[in-house]
């Protein structure tokens, strides 16, 4: 059973490849990468896989039984890129696709939702057996800014009292490995999120507890937060997007208490306290 992983050199992809090596053996795993040299040390077969080169997509999927399609990082181009991959998968005779979508993509107000929904629909229409993993927010999206917040003396954001049910990349990677290996998940769409939910004020309090330094959370209007992000070097398009996603979080778009992720991976998701400790 040959399992190919797209986006294999990304943070989620690398974790998924390692977990799949443990589950099925390195000789059954194929790392698909736009820049193959970046995957050279992963200990598996590596194939060139550039979304902009249809001929690479076709050859990259030859002999592949199952494809873990990790969503592209190129916002605004994802739907078209994924469509080309799905078409190539059909031609290559891929027998299953597992796709990493977005939490509650069918109801979410996040700007990311549309491309994920479009991809889900393409997969369903393709006739290829599938599993949809609607991933929530990575805890690292927030813990990655801890050191900067400590230096600035506060956490900033626009999420208000919105509850965030995040999980670590490792949690989501483990779910992907389980879903692509086990047959029982075919035809299912899972809403994946962390067991525990927190506000950004809660996150600031946890960092304060672990560091012994008082670190408040300042909730800002969306436009003001976007402006601050731009001033510290975040490109304008992404600053506006990040601030808008925080506002979506304030409306509950990043909350889920279904427990589907922990049931899928067979263990509790990584606690916020542990993720904070790892980031310090």
Rosetta blueprint (number, residue, H / E / L):
1 X L
2 X L
3 X E
4 X E
5 X E
6 X L
7 X L
8 X L
9 X L
10 X L
11 X H
12 X H
13 X H
14 X H
15 X H
16 X H
17 X H
18 X H
19 X H
20 X H
21 X H
22 X H
23 X H
24 X H
25 X L
26 X H
27 X H
28 X H
29 X E
30 X E
31 X E
32 X E
33 X E
34 X L
35 X L
36 X H
37 X H
38 X H
39 X H
40 X H
41 X H
42 X H
43 X L
44 X L
45 X E
46 X E
47 X E
48 X E
49 X L
50 X L
51 X L
52 X L
53 X L
54 X H
55 X H
56 X H
57 X H
58 X H
59 X H
60 X H
61 X L
62 X L
63 X L
64 X L
65 X L
66 X E
67 X E
68 X E
69 X E
70 X L
71 X L
72 X L
73 X L
74 X L
75 X L
76 X L
77 X L
78 X H
79 X H
80 X H
81 X H
82 X H
83 X H
84 X H
85 X H
86 X H
87 X H
88 X H
89 X H
90 X H
91 X H
92 X H
93 X L
94 X L
95 X L
96 X E
97 X E
98 X E
99 X E
100 X E
101 X E
102 X E
103 X L
104 X L
105 X L
106 X L
107 X L
108 X L
109 X L
110 X L
111 X L
112 X L
113 X H
114 X H
115 X H
116 X H
117 X H
118 X H
119 X H
120 X H
121 X H
122 X H
123 X H
124 X H
125 X H
126 X H
127 X L
128 X L
129 X E
130 X E
131 X E
132 X E
133 X E
134 X E
135 X E
136 X L
137 X L
138 X E
139 X L
140 X H
141 X H
142 X H
143 X H
144 X L
145 X L
146 X H
147 X H
148 X H
149 X H
150 X H
151 X H
152 X H
153 X L
154 X E
155 X E
156 X E
157 X E
158 X L
159 X L
160 X L
161 X L
162 X L
163 X L
164 X E
165 X L
166 X L
167 X E
168 X L
169 X H
170 X H
171 X H
172 X H
173 X H
174 X H
175 X H
176 X H
177 X H
178 X H
179 X H
180 X H
181 X H
182 X L
183 X H
184 X H
185 X H
186 X L
187 X L
188 X L
189 X E
190 X E
191 X E
192 X E
193 X L
194 X L
195 X L
196 X L
197 X L
198 X E
199 X L
200 X H
201 X H
202 X H
203 X H
204 X H
205 X H
206 X H
207 X H
208 X H
209 X H
210 X H
211 X H
212 X L
213 X L
214 X L
215 X L
216 X E
217 X E
218 X E
219 X E
220 X L
221 X L
222 X H
223 X H
224 X H
225 X H
226 X H
227 X H
228 X H
229 X H
230 X H
231 X H
232 X L
233 X L
234 X L
235 X L
236 X H
237 X H
238 X H
239 X H
240 X H
241 X H
242 X H
243 X H
244 X H
245 X H
246 X H
247 X H
248 X H
249 X H
250 X H
251 X L
252 X L
253 X L
254 X L
255 X L
256 X L
257 X L
258 X L
259 X L
260 X H
261 X H
262 X H
263 X H
264 X H
265 X H
266 X L
267 X L
268 X L
269 X L
270 X L
271 X L
272 X H
273 X H
274 X H
275 X H
276 X H
277 X H
278 X H
279 X H
280 X L
